[in-house]
Amino acid sequence: MPNLDDLDRRLLAALRADARESVASLSRRLNVTRATVNSRIDRLVSNGTVLGFSVRIREDRDPSFIRAIAFVEVEGRSTDAVISQLRGLPEIHELHTTNGGWDLVADIRTDSLSNFDRVLARMRNVEGVVNSETSLLLSSALL
């Protein structure tokens, strides 16, 4: 991973808060020139630190309003096969391996509780999934 200095970290934090903030505004906030901000952003994108820019949608207007985190326990050495199956579910927006009592953590998003129930059933029917625990996300405490 590329080395990030303090300016890189402050720039990334500002972009996380508002990726549409102008370069001029960022340069004033970070107390550097616009050219410095532009070159830092270009470098962060070209070296793969920044993968892209996205839109955050208000929860009450998000078409995938039902969100949950699912913890998944996998049998034996079947993690790769389980990951391949779960990647095929479009409602799973993120899938992470993890340590501790669970093997995988999935970010699930659906437009209704009935679709959410269907996704959970499909997840639990994947060969190699031994156990799962799911928590619905009710509201964000950081917005």
N, C-alpha and C positions, 0 to 999 in steps of 0.2 A: 504494500500500500504506500502511496506517495506520502512524504512527510508534509504535514500541514502545520503551518505556523499560526500565530495568534490572529493575524489578519485574515487568513483563510477561514479559520473557525468563526470569526465574527461575521465575515461575509456569508458563510453558509447559514449561520443562525438568522441573519437578516433575510436571506432568500427563502428559508423555511417559513418565516412569518409572512412574507409577501414577495413571491417570485416576480411579480410585475412591477415592483418598485423601480423607478428609473435609475439609470447609472449615475446621473447627476445627484439624485437624492442619496443614493448609496455612498457616493464619494464624500458628500458632506457629512453623513452620519459616521463614516469610518475615518474621516479626516485624512483622505488620500485623494489623488487626482482621478479624474474619470478614466484616463488611460490605464491607470493601475487597476481600477475595478474591472475594466474591459479585459485586460490581459489576464487577470486572476480568474475571471469567469471562463474565458477561453481555455486556460490551462486546466482548470478543474473539470471542464467538459471533456477535453481531449485526453486527459489521463484516466478518465473513467470514474473519477470521484463523484461527479454529478452525472447521473444517468439520464436526466431529463427534467422537465418542468411540468407541473400538473395543476389541476384545478381542485380546490376544496369546495364542497357544496354544503350549504346549510343542511343539517340533519333532517329538518322537516320538509325539505324540497328534494331530497336525494331519492331517486327512483329505486335504489337499493336500500331502503330505509331500515330494514331489519338487519342488524349486525350482531355478530357473535364471535367469540373466541372459543375454539374447540381444542382440547388437549387430547391427544391420541396415543394410546399404547399399542406398540407393534410387537407381534410375535417373533421371537428369535431373530433371524437375520433377513427378514423379509421387508426391511425398511425401503429399499430401492423399488421393489415391486409395488408397495403401498403408495409411495410417492408418485410413481407413474400413473396409478389409477386415480389418485386424488387430483393430480394435475389436469385430468380430463373433465373435472367438474367446474364449469364456468363460474359458479357461485363462490368458489374458493379464490379469493383475491391475493392472498399471501399464504405461503406454506413454509414453515421453518423447522429445521431439526433443533433439538434442545437437549439439555441435560436434566438430570433429576428423575422424578417418577414418571414423566411422560416422554415419549420419543419425538413427537411432532406437535406443532402448534399451528392451527389454521385460522385465518381471518375469513369468516363467512359473511356474505352479503346477499340478501334476497329482498324481493319486493313484497312478500307476504308471509304470514306465519305458516300457511299451508305449504308454500314452496320451501320454507325453512325446514319444516318437518320432513319433506321429501328428500332434501339434501342430507339431513342427518341419517335418514334410513339408508340412503345410498352409501354414505361414508361407513356406516356400521356394517354394511354388507360386503365391504371390500375384503377380499381374502387376505388375512394377515393382521387385520385390526382386531385386537383382543378386547380393548376397553376404550371408552372415551368419556369425557366430561365437557359439557358445553355451558358457557355463560353468555346470556344475552347482554349486549352493551346498551345501557339505558340512556345515558347522556354523557357528553364530554365535559370534563372538568377543566380543560385547558383552553377552550376557545375563547 
